[in-house]
C-alpha cells in the first residue's frame, strides 16, 4: 500500500520494546557491559505510563472549561459595558452558557465521529492489505524498523513473530504506518458530554455574581472570578502537560484579559452610541 503521511515516524517506546523482545540494547544506547551496570532482569523493567491523548475526552474537557470561561466572561462584560440592567446581563450570560455548551458538544460529537469513522476506514484498508499482500506488508514493516536503526536480521525476526497473529499484526501496522492506536479511536459521545459539562462549568464562573449583585459591584466580581478561573485553568494545563505552570497560567490570563477588555470596550462604545441616539 502507499506510504501514509507520517509513516516511519517513531512510536513511543517502540524501539526499546523491540530490543527487549530480542534481548538487545536500544540502538545508540550503551549496554550494561559498557556501563558496568548489572543486567536488568525482565521483572525489574519499570513500565512506562502515558496518558491517553488520542481519545479526545480529556482534550474536550480542557478546551471546554477554557472556552466556557473565555466566552462567557467576554459576553457578560461586553453586555455589562453597555450599562443595561442586571437582569439583561444575567439573561445574556445564561443564554451564552446554554448555547455555547450545546454548540461545543455538537461540534465535538461531529468531529470525533468523523475522526473515528476515518480511523475505522483506514484500519479496514490495512486489514485487507494484510490479508491480500502479507509479504509486502512484512517487507514494509521491516523497512520501518531498519530505518530506525534496528539490524535487518533482528527486524525480520521480530516482524515474523508479529505477523503470526493477524490482530497483533494489524495493531502494529496501524501504529507504525498510520499512527493509529486501534484500541483508542475515541468516544464521540464521551467527548460531547465532557465538552458540554466542562463548557458549562467554565461559563458559570463569571455569571455567578449576577445572581446576587448588580451594577459595577457585579462587574468587578465577574472580573476577579474570571481572572482567578483563567489562572487555575492555565495552571491545570501546565500541570497535566508537564510544562511551566506559571507560564501556562500567565498565558491563559493574558488571553482572557485581552478578550474581555475588547468586548467590554465595544460594549461601552455601543452603549454610549445607543444612549446618544435615543
N, C-alpha and C positions, 0 to 999 in steps of 0.2 A: 504494500500500500504506500501511497505517497507520504513523504515525511510531513508530519503535522507541525504547526508553529510551536516552537519551544521544545521540539524533540531533542533528546540528548542532554537536556538540562538536568543538573543533579537533583535528585530527590533526597530529602533529609535522611542521613544515616545509611544510604543505600550501599555505598562502597564499603563502609565499615561492616554492614551486615553481610555482604558478600564475603569479605575477608574472614569473618567469624565462621561462616559456613564451611569454608575450605581450610581453615586453620592457619591463615596467613596474616601478615600485618597489613594495615592500610597503606595504599601506595603513597610514598613520600613521607611515611611516618617511621620513626626509629623503632626497632624491635626491642623486646625485653632484654635480649642478649646484648644489644648495643648499649642500652642504658644501664645494665647491671641490675635491673629490677627482676623480681621473681615473676615467672609467667603466671598470668591470671587463670584461675580455674573457671570453667563455664558458669558455675554458680556464683562466682564473685563479680560477674559483669553487672554493672548498675544500669537498669533500664532507663531510657530517656523518655521524659514525659513532655508532650507538646499539646497545646490547646487546639481544639478543632476550629480552625478559622475558615474552613470551606463551607460548613453547613449553612451559615447565614443568619442563624438566630441571634448569636452574640453580637454580630455586626449590626443587625436591625435594632437591637436593644440600645446599643451605644448611640447610633445615629438618631434613634427615635427620641431619646431624652434630650440630646443636644439640639435637635431640630425643634422639638416642642418648646424648650425654653427660649431659644433664639427667636422663633416665630412669634410666640405669644407676648414676650416682653416687648418686642418691636411693635406689634399690633396694639397692645394696650397703651404704650407710651405715645404711639402715634395718634390714637384716638383721644387720649387724655390731653395731648398737646393742643388740640383744637378747643379745649375748655368746654366739653359737653358735660352733661350730668353724670354722676357716678353710675346711675342705672344703665346709661348707654354704654359706658366703658365696660361695665360688668357683662352686658349682653354681647358686646363685641368679643370680649375675652372668652366667654363660653362658646360662642359660635366658632371662634378660631380654634379652640380646643377640639370640639367635636368634628368640625370639617377637616382639620389637619390630621387628626388621628385616623379618621376613615380613609382619607386620601393616602396617607403613609401606608396603612395596612393593605389597601387595594393595590397600590403600586408595588409593594414588596411581594405580595402574593403573585401578581402577574410576572414580575421579574424572576422570582425564584422558580415559578412553574416553567417558564420558558427555558431557564438555565437547566433545570432537571430534565426536561424533555430533550434538550440538546445533548446533555451528558448521556442519557439513555440511548439516544440515537447513535452517538459515537461508540458507545460500548457494544451496541448491536453490530455495527460495522466491524469493529475489532474482533468480536466473537466469530463472525462469519469468515473473516480473513484467516483467523487461526484454524478454522475448520477446513478451508479450501486450500490455503497455502502455508502449512505449518513449517515447511523447510525455509521458505523465505522469511517468515516471521522469526524463526530461530536465528537466522543469519543477521537479521536486523537488530535483534536484541543483543547478540554477541558483539556487534559493531558498536552499539551504545556503550557497553561496558569497557570495551577495548579503548575507546576514545577517552574514557575516564582514567585510564592507566592500569586497568586490570589485565594481566597477561592473557594472551589468546587462549592458551590451554585451560587456564582457570575459568575464564569466561565461558568457554564451551562446556566445561564440566558443570558449572552452576546452571547455565541455561538448559542443558539437557535434563537436569534434575527438576527444574521448574516446569518444563514442558510436559512432564509426566502427568500432571494434574491439570485438566482443562481450566478449572476455575482459578487455580493459582496462576496459571499462565496468563489468563485474561487480566487478573488483578495486576500482575507485574507489568504486562504490556501497556495497560491503560495508564499506570503510574508513570512509566518511563517515556512513553511516546506521546501521551495526551495530557499528562499532568493531572489526571483524574483519579480520585480515590473512589472505587465503586461502592464502598460501604458508607460514603459520606457525600451523597449527592444533594443533601439539604432537604429541609421540610418546608414547603411553601406555606402551609397552614401555621406551623410553629413560628416562622419568620413574621407572618402577618400579625398574629396575636401579640408577639413580642413587640413589634413595631407600634401597634395600636396602644398597648398599655404603657410602653415607655414614653411615647409622644405625649400621652395624656398626663403622665407624671411630670414631665418637663414643662408642659404648658400650664399646669395648675399652679406652679410655684409663684409666678408674678401676679396671678389672678387672685390669690387668697386675700390680700389686704382689701380688695374692693368689695368683699362681703362684710367687712367690719368697719371700714373707714371711708372717707370721702375727700375730695379736693387734693391739695398738694401733700397732705399727710399720706394719703394712699399712694400718690405718685412716688414719694420718697421711699416708702416701704417696698414698693414694687422694684425700684432701682436697687435697693440694698439686697433684697431677696434674689433678684436676677444676677447680681454680681457674685453673691455667695454661691448660688447654684452653678454659675459658669465656672468658678474656681473649683468647685467639687467635681464637676463633670470632667474638666481638664485634668485634674489630679488623678481621677479614676482611669482616664485614658492613658495617662503616663504610667500609672502603676501596672495596668494589665498588659501594656505593650513593652514594659520594662525600659522605658525611656525616661528622660529627665522630667520628674513630676513638676517642679517649679516652671519649667519652660512650657510644658503642655498646659498647665493651669493658666499661665500668663497669656498664652496664645488664645485659649478659649475665651478668656475675659476680654481681651482686646477685640476679638471679632464681635462678641456680644455688645460691647460698649459702642463700637462704630455703628452697628446695625440699629441699635436703639436710638442713638443720637441722631442719625439720619432721619428715621421715621418720626421722631419727636419734633425735629426741626421742620419737617414737611407739614406735620400736623399743626404746628403753631402758625406757619405761613398760610395754610389753607383756612384755619380758623379765623385768623385776623382778616383775611380777604373776604370770607363769607360775612363776617360781622360788619365790615365796612360797606359791603354791597347792600346789606339789609338796612 
